[in-house]
Amino acid sequence: MQINTALDTAIAIVVILLVLSLIVQSTQTAFKKLFKIKSRQIEASLVDLFETVLNEPPAKLTGRLASIRAASPVLAALLGRPKKAEKPADGANAEPSPPSADGGPAPPKAEAITAAVIDRFKKMGRVAQSGKPMLDSLSKDELLKVMGNLAPGSLDDKVIKELGNALDAYKTLAAALDEVKSLAANLTGDSSATLARMQQLLTPLLNDLGALSNGGAGRVIGDLLALREVDLDEVLKLLGELQSKVEADLSKAPDSSKQGLTDLAAALNKVAAALSGLRQKLDAAITPIKEKLAQVETWFDTVMLSFEERYSRGMKTWAVVIGFLIVILLNADFFKICHTLSTNEVVRNQIVSYGEELQKKKEDAKKTGEEVKENAEKMKTAESQGKADEAANLKKQVDNGAQKADDLSKTIKDLKDTYDAETARYTSFGLDRLHWADVQQWWHGWSTDDIADKVKRDVMGLVGWLI
């Protein structure tokens, strides 16, 4: 009998500890959602990522506790992000940052890119109920796609200038090709076919560059990356063949045709020079962006792994803090709970036997329902076959079964109501909410109670809370 009592007590204690654990988890989840802890941590990790990609030293933090606040998303959410010094972390003299749109100093480039990326995610619907951005998850592909919608100069300031040079080279090439087309009448059939083949190869790139040139300030990184690849080596090869054929025709042509072929040869030389210039300037504009995106792809997993480690470690710490606060507020003393459950047989039996009793009643109700359904089908069969006596007997069984099912439903409801009423009085399980009067009494106890006895009680209470 004592073994069963001890086992029942242990089961009841485990049930209460599980309930307390669920309360802590629910509180922690609500805390994380309320303050957007994970989203804030991802935003900070994006800043770290772009600082690494741009080789930008992190700004120096001001204040002794700033580094702790910066490393903890919870403290950053509660106390605000720490302010940073304007000078770089290495203390070197830096040129003052250009002013931002609101008149203040411009943020570091990594923070500016992060803000632009988050704004894009916000426009895509990644927002909380409050309308603020929410990034509880972020994949590498999502980030790269969003970065394709940023301005070309976001990752490298020189790209804008190089892109302008490339578009100027495109206009020079287009003008040279137009000149060649105007002089194409001087070409022989074979030379005309070579020119047509060369123009066919160049058309996709020229169309893309034309659209990019008309885009103006609305150009984005994705536009540059979407430029169709053209085998410029093949184009230059065809151009060389065409120039050789024009030179050959020029040496054989009569004096009346030489001027036209001479002008055509000069126009082809302009095309060759424009093609070489376009290739160099496109490489200068696109290569830096591709390199930065490749670095984002390379460093993403490393930075996000660091994020997961910091986030998990930080939330484990705060889970302990939240759990301890809840235990104190509920005054959930382990030893007090054990004592109550081991001495209060009624409460212990309520926790242990309730589930078994309720499950049995539910099984009885299910079995009765099946019997009623079966008898009802038999009654219909008997009635259809004209067996009046058998049908009347089955009807009585159906009515009795239905009444029994109703009684069981009421019993189940009463059991649940009774249990809910009992469990609502959680103080019967050894839990008693901590009141301000209890704190005052504890404080005054240092002057009125026996010190040794008070220290013993306090130590036991603290250990009970910790357990």
KAKAPE-V247077 format. One record per residue. N is the residue number from 0. D_CENTER is the distance of its C-alpha to the mean C-alpha in Angstrom with 2 decimals. Layout:
((N:D_CENTER) (N:D_CENTER))
//
This chain:
((0:55.18) (1:53.79) (2:51.41) (3:50.06) (4:49.72) (5:47.79) (6:45.49) (7:44.91) (8:44.18) (9:41.66) (10:39.89) (11:39.84) (12:38.42) (13:35.60) (14:34.80) (15:34.68) (16:32.49) (17:30.02) (18:30.06) (19:29.46) (20:26.56) (21:24.95) (22:25.59) (23:23.91) (24:20.77) (25:20.67) (26:21.30) (27:18.60) (28:15.98) (29:17.43) (30:17.47) (31:13.77) (32:13.02) (33:15.90) (34:15.05) (35:11.21) (36:11.59) (37:8.23) (38:6.93) (39:10.29) (40:10.16) (41:7.35) (42:9.59) (43:12.54) (44:11.52) (45:11.28) (46:14.73) (47:15.94) (48:14.98) (49:16.88) (50:19.66) (51:20.18) (52:20.24) (53:22.55) (54:24.57) (55:24.33) (56:25.47) (57:23.41) (58:25.32) (59:27.57) (60:26.68) (61:29.51) (62:30.62) (63:31.12) (64:28.11) (65:25.70) (66:24.38) (67:23.73) (68:21.89) (69:19.79) (70:18.88) (71:18.08) (72:15.10) (73:17.26) (74:20.30) (75:18.54) (76:17.43) (77:20.97) (78:23.06) (79:21.17) (80:20.20) (81:23.33) (82:25.40) (83:25.98) (84:29.32) (85:30.17) (86:31.68) (87:29.76) (88:29.39) (89:32.42) (90:34.68) (91:35.98) (92:37.25) (93:34.73) (94:35.43) (95:34.30) (96:31.15) (97:31.89) (98:31.42) (99:28.40) (100:28.82) (101:29.49) (102:32.17) (103:30.44) (104:29.64) (105:26.88) (106:23.70) (107:23.26) (108:22.10) (109:18.88) (110:17.95) (111:19.18) (112:17.06) (113:13.89) (114:15.11) (115:15.87) (116:12.53) (117:10.86) (118:13.89) (119:13.44) (120:9.99) (121:11.87) (122:14.74) (123:12.85) (124:12.22) (125:8.73) (126:10.90) (127:12.16) (128:15.78) (129:17.07) (130:15.90) (131:13.83) (132:10.43) (133:7.46) (134:3.95) (135:3.56) (136:1.54) (137:3.53) (138:7.10) (139:10.37) (140:11.86) (141:9.45) (142:10.03) (143:13.69) (144:14.20) (145:13.12) (146:15.30) (147:18.06) (148:18.38) (149:19.14) (150:22.79) (151:24.65) (152:25.63) (153:22.15) (154:22.21) (155:25.99) (156:28.56) (157:31.26) (158:29.62) (159:30.86) (160:34.41) (161:34.32) (162:32.98) (163:35.86) (164:38.29) (165:37.02) (166:37.50) (167:40.96) (168:41.77) (169:40.67) (170:43.09) (171:45.82) (172:45.32) (173:45.36) (174:48.58) (175:50.18) (176:49.38) (177:50.88) (178:53.96) (179:54.23) (180:53.98) (181:56.80) (182:58.97) (183:58.08) (184:61.48) (185:63.06) (186:61.24) (187:62.84) (188:61.32) (189:59.75) (190:58.32) (191:56.92) (192:55.04) (193:53.52) (194:52.42) (195:50.89) (196:48.96) (197:47.64) (198:46.57) (199:44.82) (200:42.71) (201:41.83) (202:41.08) (203:37.33) (204:36.56) (205:38.87) (206:37.27) (207:33.77) (208:35.16) (209:37.03) (210:33.96) (211:32.16) (212:35.25) (213:35.25) (214:31.59) (215:32.46) (216:29.85) (217:27.39) (218:26.94) (219:23.49) (220:22.54) (221:22.15) (222:25.79) (223:27.03) (224:25.21) (225:26.58) (226:30.15) (227:32.04) (228:33.54) (229:37.32) (230:39.76) (231:41.51) (232:43.80) (233:45.16) (234:45.57) (235:47.49) (236:49.58) (237:50.59) (238:51.28) (239:53.52) (240:55.42) (241:55.87) (242:57.17) (243:59.59) (244:60.91) (245:61.39) (246:63.26) (247:65.43) (248:66.16) (249:66.97) (250:69.58) (251:71.33) (252:70.95) (253:73.95) (254:74.11) (255:73.17) (256:69.75) (257:68.92) (258:67.49) (259:64.88) (260:63.83) (261:63.83) (262:61.45) (263:59.25) (264:59.17) (265:58.16) (266:55.37) (267:54.09) (268:54.11) (269:51.95) (270:49.48) (271:49.39) (272:48.78) (273:46.09) (274:44.27) (275:44.30) (276:43.07) (277:40.28) (278:39.07) (279:39.02) (280:37.33) (281:34.59) (282:33.89) (283:33.83) (284:31.29) (285:28.92) (286:29.11) (287:27.43) (288:24.37) (289:24.19) (290:24.65) (291:21.82) (292:19.37) (293:20.79) (294:20.19) (295:16.50) (296:16.34) (297:18.57) (298:16.98) (299:13.27) (300:13.78) (301:16.03) (302:13.94) (303:10.84) (304:13.56) (305:14.96) (306:11.80) (307:11.78) (308:15.50) (309:15.53) (310:13.07) (311:15.03) (312:18.28) (313:17.71) (314:16.79) (315:19.80) (316:21.95) (317:20.94) (318:21.40) (319:24.94) (320:25.46) (321:24.35) (322:26.39) (323:29.38) (324:29.32) (325:29.26) (326:32.05) (327:34.09) (328:33.67) (329:34.72) (330:37.28) (331:36.35) (332:38.99) (333:39.02) (334:42.78) (335:43.47) (336:41.50) (337:43.37) (338:46.66) (339:46.07) (340:45.07) (341:47.85) (342:50.50) (343:49.33) (344:50.02) (345:49.23) (346:45.66) (347:45.11) (348:46.48) (349:44.35) (350:41.14) (351:42.43) (352:44.44) (353:42.55) (354:40.19) (355:43.11) (356:45.33) (357:42.79) (358:41.93) (359:45.66) (360:46.25) (361:43.44) (362:44.96) (363:48.39) (364:47.10) (365:45.55) (366:48.77) (367:50.90) (368:48.86) (369:49.36) (370:53.10) (371:53.41) (372:51.78) (373:54.04) (374:57.17) (375:56.34) (376:56.19) (377:59.48) (378:61.05) (379:60.23) (380:61.74) (381:64.87) (382:65.30) (383:65.04) (384:67.70) (385:70.01) (386:69.85) (387:70.20) (388:70.86) (389:67.92) (390:65.64) (391:66.87) (392:66.24) (393:62.69) (394:62.05) (395:63.04) (396:60.62) (397:57.81) (398:58.63) (399:58.83) (400:55.52) (401:53.81) (402:55.28) (403:54.15) (404:50.59) (405:50.63) (406:51.96) (407:49.25) (408:46.51) (409:48.05) (410:48.34) (411:44.66) (412:43.71) (413:46.10) (414:44.74) (415:41.14) (416:42.34) (417:44.40) (418:41.63) (419:39.17) (420:41.89) (421:42.58) (422:39.02) (423:38.43) (424:41.01) (425:38.86) (426:41.52) (427:43.61) (428:41.19) (429:41.84) (430:39.10) (431:40.31) (432:38.09) (433:38.83) (434:40.84) (435:41.78) (436:45.35) (437:44.43) (438:43.07) (439:46.25) (440:48.41) (441:46.71) (442:47.29) (443:50.91) (444:51.46) (445:51.78) (446:55.07) (447:56.37) (448:55.26) (449:56.44) (450:54.17) (451:54.18) (452:53.43) (453:50.68) (454:48.96) (455:49.18) (456:47.64) (457:44.83) (458:44.03) (459:44.09) (460:41.87) (461:39.32) (462:39.35) (463:39.00) (464:35.89) (465:34.36) (466:35.10))
//
